[in-house]
């Protein structure tokens, strides 16, 4: 049995590594695979890398049929920064890419499709939310809680398409709402948590003051993070789950972290860290207006997928900070 992973970014590569390590054949597809960067995470005779575009349905369908693929982990997407630069392309990749994967799965009766989603689907409701933990089935006002970005809108659309393909056509789909993903590598793509880590750890590693003047890397209240390696573990758990009845799951640490918490995690790695805040945060994480006061409920992922986070914030900082510094110039 071969599993197709679309998107050879950090999460896709870590997922490929896990599957290959347990003896499975994996096809890792990307529109422009960064082969050297991929090799720093995943190398195995069971792993093959191919070029392919998820917006090309005929190519995708032929690949699945020709390679005997039975399961798909769909991580290919444009992130917020790229979408702001080219919104039409972002919608095409993030929405039609999902539609193509789901339609291929329907036509070829695939066993499971796992989709990478995001907790940003719930961000607009943080300002009204009252409760100890944020559930997957949260209350949503269709206008006042509309998505705060095109990226979030594409993830909302993808989740609904996945659930509809499950309900109408019997396609076994699982959507995983990753929290803010901490990662780093020397391949393309950067995340906001990676920028936070770079802003703090980069100068500290060379004895300089970490100057924070980017409103995207400091926040009021809390934010929920997740290690990219935990996302990969969740992807594998979702592939294996016998009965993922809920269909959409929060994948996070299950508790909030303040900017100070992130700073302290970096200070454990660099005890001499000095931080100079030149900007005061006015809202939540990554420029979102609402401040977050409740972490995600990750109980359903534990019950139905058998997944729990393996890496703490401190673990993530210790693992990814050196990689972040190696790929980002400072000084």
Steps between C-alpha positions, in 0.01 A plus 500: 500500500635841400411825674512824302604813690433824318722787602867436581524760776613436855182318608475298180865394529468398864188300413686326220786419736266338753319288242821385329658418835226250572545329165240672283549627147452875467465731202580861590365748244573869471475755223866591559657245736802635688688172487800605710275636775277192485805279548579672831175356640406193297726256318391145432495251212125483566458871428467636147473867412301618199412836351130569474239773537185429702306738275555261207221246551590279205861467615397435859241240404741321267771499767269347760376234259837424347690470828237298686455766765239419763535788748580871475636750751429840346725774637563698179386860547595862464542676833374843598793707372497337156121532479513872577738539203289287264151434643364330188786251497451436871132422451579279202758295692327489838144440381522335159798296618284355777208449261728310261632274776148428626362432152789266419435323829131464411562371150770253607346396834805589709514376857573829678571866427662712773483875447719761668275771642564776752370638827471834318152379398388589852699819559218745416282359780764541775364842593156355587604161633437409862609163630799307630602340169426572135316206335506391136124559473511862612219752452552716192314809383513495122565874459663639814714187534601481135860390441765758579715418197473335160721221634251430782211519252665232285542275804135542601398411143730197494357364826143533375586334170663212686197449722265517201703245305482279807125547546394490133746256348642298787859625460684444828638847579675645804579870539767593753498855634862568580573767757776753424772269367854534631748386238816590312708361216705623206218451251241752379222643712503669838243502779420773750617279791825456308532879479442525876767240564744666261439846648580377850760229453690651207644804676533313831722237338758769420466696825287778354178650632188353341312804375129436444348754263279276285132502611457146366745345747362632829149454635266564790336211683597153389560297187504127451799345330587159361825341391520407130606152609178470701303599189668212318413262784139621481495441123612141550251448782222632275602257225487211746185591696230235475200731541572874482132581536527869581691575181682815621744520791699761689872426499678713759669494837169542681620807690580860413842661493563869553781691332679483834466119499660488154773736618569277802524191279766673291678619816544137609703454183670840519513608869647840409200592284410870518181628342415856404134548413464797268135433426209429730262228387143612441336169416550130469762290325620582146308825481154356564283755683350270763697394805483129572407388852416130451710215367363239262329189626723219371299221665338377178841443339598288800175302500449440128851523356712386793712815470645721771779757467846357559701824501475796735571861404844463658564185295401680180720801567799280585455294182416769246701801622833369360330419168337841497833672557670292231247613240463867608781757488547722807737773598 
